[in-house]
Amino acid sequence: MTSVTQAPATGEKGHIDPAAAFVPVQTRSERPSSYDPADFGAPTGREVNWKHTPIDRLAPLLVDEPGPTGVVSVEVSAPAEVEQARLRVGDAPRGEVFRPEDLPSAIAWSQEHEAPLLRIPAGVELSEPVVVSLRGNGGLAHAHVVIEAMPNARGTVILRHEGTAAHAQNVEIIARDGSALTVVSLQRWDDDAVHAAAHQARVHRDASLTHVVVSLGGAVVRVNPSLELAGSGAEGRMYGLSFADAGQHLESQVYLHHKGPQTVGDVLYKGALQGESAHSVWIGDVLIGPDAVGTDSYEANRNLVLTDGARADSIPNLEIETGDIRGAGHASATGRFDDQQLFYLQARGIPEAEARRLVVLGFLAEIVQKMGVDELADELLEAIEAELAAGAGA
């Protein structure tokens, strides 16, 4: 367990003792971790992982105390082959991958005394997704969930979030050798919900993980996925879709660590924003480690700003520690409608409002298609249509 070192107050000048000088975290891979909430000070907003987050709106999730029972009801729909259990601290595989990196995730770890386990047995290919429906009934709730695909297993797990709550959540994901796993986290909370989630995953030899974050509802939603490609030939695909409207803050800090050789990574997050003070934050970090020879990796974030008063922060980072790679790159773009696209559609008799709708749907539909979950495709396209209609009505 790694303890957290707190930075001194800023703004002070004068002599600095080199022996006592504070050295800030320079890269994503250096971020400290601890299972003990006491090792994390309350965030001030100056920390690199908090400076874009409205901390005051997440205040309920920064207090280390148990919430009332029954705040979030959980219903699991799963094929008969899926194994389910409860894991206390120390029960494998809980904690095999997950290391809390901030205060809400450390609190969620300590407050969840029995973490639910969803396991797809070795060699099993699920015929339908596992759907975990979580509905908030108001109040504070903590959770730690473990999802494990055993060797050569195939399956999809969907986490659906609805209702209202102040919810701190950890999701621990393990894709064993040769497995193929898809995990989708769908946030369709009510307007007053706050949700801070840390997803940490490890992908073993010749396994693949497709991880998707879809954030549409909630006042403040911060889902931070971290994926380690640990084994040779591991593949990781991290996709995200968000639609922020007036007053919403939707955030994802994405970390992809190429650790093993011959690994492949693809990161693509897309967001649309409309309405006064609509805010999205995307921070993407890719680390290609010294042993990750033959790596092929790319990350990108694209944002479409539909109205005045909306803001998208996008920060891609790439760190390479070996020169023997197939390719690596990153990109970020934020802009308004493409006038040429609108002109093209309007020149063919399509009214402006309909042309705008088609452009936004086409922009975001790429993520819906990439996630490869037919059960959600129609629902998400309808939800995007509803967001657009609400904006037009306002």
N, C-alpha and C positions, 0 to 999 in steps of 0.2 A: 504494500500500500504506500502510495506516494503522498506526502503531506503538501499542503498548499502554502505558498509563500505570498504574503500580501505586500502590495506596493505601498511605499510611503506616500504621504500627501504630496500632491504636485504643487508647483508654483513657488517652492522655496529655492533660494539662491545662496551662493556662498561656497565655502570649501566643502568638498566631498571626500570622505575617507575612502580610498580605493578598496580597502579590505572589506568595507561595509557597504559598498555601493550596490544598489539593487539592479539586477540584470533582468529586464523584462523578457517574457516569452517571445521569441523571435519567429517561430514557425508553429504551425498547427500540431506537428508531431511532438512538440515539447510541452503541450498542455498538461498540467498536473491532474492527478485523479486521486480520489479517496472515497471509501465507503462511509466515512464518518462525516455527517453534516457539520460537525463542529470544526472540521478542518477548512471549511469554506466560510469566508466572511460574507456578509450580506453585500450583494453587488451594488456598486455606486454609479455605474454607467460609464466609468472611465476604462473598465476592463475591455480587452479587445473583443471578447465574446458577448459583451453586453451593451456596447456603446450605440448600437442601432435599435435597441429594444426599449419599449416604454415600461421601465421597471415598476413604476408606481401602479400600473394596471395589473401587474402580476403579483402584487404584494401578498395575497393569500397563500401563494405557493412558495413563499420564502420563509415561512414559519414552521419550525420543526415540532409539530404537534399533530396527533391523530385527528382525522376528520370523523364525523358521525357515520354510522353504518347505513348502507342503503342509498347513498347519494347517487351512485351509478349502478344501474341494473345491467346485468350481463346475460346475454343469451347466445349460446353456441350452437350453430347448425353445422354438423360435420358428418362425413361418410363414416360408416361403421369401422373402417380400418384405422381411423385416427385414434391414437392413444392420448388420454388425458390424465393428468395427475396434478398434485399440489407439491410445490417445492419450498421447503424452509431454507433459510440461509445455511449453507454447507451441503445441501443436497444437490448432487450433480444432475444436470449440467448448469444449474443456476450459478452465475458468476464465472463460468468458464471463459466468456467473452466480455461481459459487461464490466466496465469500470466507470463509476460516476465522475463526470468532469465539471459539474456545476452544482450549486446548492439544491435546486429543485429535484435533480435526479438522485442525489445522495439522500434527500429526505424520502423520496418515493421508495428507494431501496430499503431504507430502515423501517418505514411504516408498513410496507407490504410483507406481512409475516409469512404468508403462504402464497407463493407466486404460481399462477396456473401455467401448466406445460401443455403445449400442443405438439405432438410428435407424429410424423409420417414414417411408418416403419420401413425398414430396408427393402428395396425392390418394389415397393408399392407405388402404383400410379393412380392418383385420385381421379375419379370420373367427374367430380364436381368440386367447387371450391369449399373450403372451410370458411364460414362467415361468423365473425364475432361481432355481435351487435351490442354496443354500449350506449345506454340512454341516461343522460344526467337528469337528476330530479332536483337540482339546486343544492349548493353547499360544496364543501371541500372533499376531494377524493384523491387517493394515491393508488398507483398500480405498478406492478412489474410483471411482464408477460414473457415467457420463453417459448420460442418457436424453433423446432428442430426437425430437419429433414435428414433421415438416416441414409447410409450409402445407397446410391442408385435410386432413391425415391424421387417421385415427381408430384408436384402439387402446388396449389394456390391458397393463400390465406388472406382474407379481407377483414380489416378492422374498420367497423363503421361507428362513427361518433355522432350522436344526435342529442337533442335536449339542451340542458344548461347545467354547468358545473364549473368549479375551479379545479382543474384536473391536472395533476402532475403524473406523468406516465413514462415508464421505461419499457422498451421492447428489445429483447435479446434474441438474436437470430443466428442459427448455426446451420450451415449447409455442408453436410459431410461429403466424403469423396464420391464423385460421380453423380451427385444429386442435381436436380433442377427445381428451384423454388422461386415462386413469385409471392411477394408480400405487398399488399396495397393498404395504405392508411388513408381513409376517407374522412375528412372533417366537414360535416354538415351541421355544425352546432347552431343553436339559437344565437341571436344577436348579442346577448350579454355574457356568453361563455368565455372563459379563458383556459387555454390549454398549452402546457409546456411539455414536450415529449422529447426523449432522447432514444434514438434507435441505434443499436450497435450490432454489427453483423460480422461474421467470419465465414469465408468461403474456402473450402478445402480443395484438394487436388481434383482437377477435371470437373469441378462442380460449377454451377452457375446460379446467380441470384439476380432476379429483377425486382428492384425496390421502387415503389411508386408512392409519392405523396400528393394527395389531391386536397387542397384547402379552399373551401368555398364559404363556409359559415363560421361564426364566432367573432367576438370582439377583438381578442388577441390570440393568435395561434402561432406557436413557435415549435416546429417539428424539425429536429436536427438529426439527420442520419449519418452514420459513420460505418464504412464498409472496408474490411480488410481482406484483400485477395491473398490468402496465406499459402495456398498450394500451387504447385506447378500446373499451368493450364487453366487456372481459375478465371471465371468471367463474372464481371459485375456491371449491371446496367441500372443506373439511378435516374429516374424520371420524375418530373414534378409538374403540376398544373395548379395554378391559383387564379382566383378572380376576386380582387379586393374592391369593395365599394365604400361609400362614405363612412369615415371613422374607423374602418377596419385596419388592423395591422396583421399581415400574414408574413411569416418569416421561416426561412430554412437555411441552416448553416451545414453545408454538405462536405463530407470528408471521404476521399477515396484513397486508400493506401495500397499501392502495388508492392507486395512483399515477396511473393514467389516469382519464379521465372516464367516467361511465356504467358503472362496474364494479359487480359483484355478488359478495358474499362470504357464505358460510354456514359456520360452524364449530360442530360438535357432537361432543363427546367424552363417552363414558359409561364408567363403571367400576364393578365390583363387587369387594368385599374380604371375605375371611374368614380367620380364623386369627390367632394371636398375632403381633404385629409386622408384619402385612401392611401395606404402605405404598404409597400412590399419590400422585403429585404432578402437578398440571396447572397450568400458568401460561399464560394466553392474552393475547396483546397484539395489538390491532388499531390500526393507524395509518391515518387517512384524510388524505391529503396535501392541500396547498393547491390542486392542480390536479384533484383527484378529485371534480369536481362531479357531481351526480346519482348519488352512491354509494348503494347499498343494502347494508347489512352487519349481520350479527348473529352473536354467538358465545355459546355456552353450554357448561357442564360440569355433568354430573349424576353423583352417586356414591351407590351403595347399599352401606351397611355391614351385613354379615350377622352378624358376631359381635363380642363384646368383644375388645379388644386390637388391632383394626385401625384404621388412621388414613388419612384422605384430606385432602390439602392442595389447595385450589382457589383460584386467584387470577386473576380476570379484570381486564383493563385495556383502556381505550378512550381513544384520543387523536384529536381532530378538529381539523384545521387549516383547514377551510372551512365556511361556514355554508350552502352551497347543496348539500344532500344530500336524498335521498328518505327515508332512515331509517338509524338506527344504534342498536344496543343490545347489552347483554351481561347474562349471568345465570349464577349458580352456585348449586347446591343439593346438600347432602350430608345423608343421613338414613338411618334404618333402614326396615324394612318398613312399608308403609302398613297399619295395623291394619284399616282399613275394607275394603281390598282382600281381606285374608285372611278377614275375617268374611264378606264377600260370597261368596267361594268355598266356605268351610266350611259356610255356611248352605245350600248347594246340594249337600251331601253329599260334598264333596271333602276327603280327609284333609289335616291341616295340612302334612305334609311335601310332599305333591303340590302343595298350594296355594302353598307357598313356591317350589317349583321353577317353577311356571307364572308367578309374579310376576317372578322373576329373568329367565327366558327372554323374557318379554314386554318387560321393561325394556331388555335388551341387543339384542333382535332388531331394533329400529329401526335400529341402525347397520348390521347385516347387510343389511337391505333397502335402505338408502340407498346402500351402496357399489355395488350394481348388478352384482355379479360372481357369476353363477349358479354358476360352477365352485367357488366357496368357500363358498357359503351353507350347504349341508348339513354340510360339514366343521366350520365354526365353531359351528353350533348343537350338533353332537355334542361338540365340545371343551368348550363351556360346560356341557353336561350332565355331562361327565366331571369337571369342576372341582367342580360341585355335589355329585356323588356322593362324591368324595374328601373333601370337607369334612364331609359327613354321616357318612362312615365314621370320620373322626377324632374 
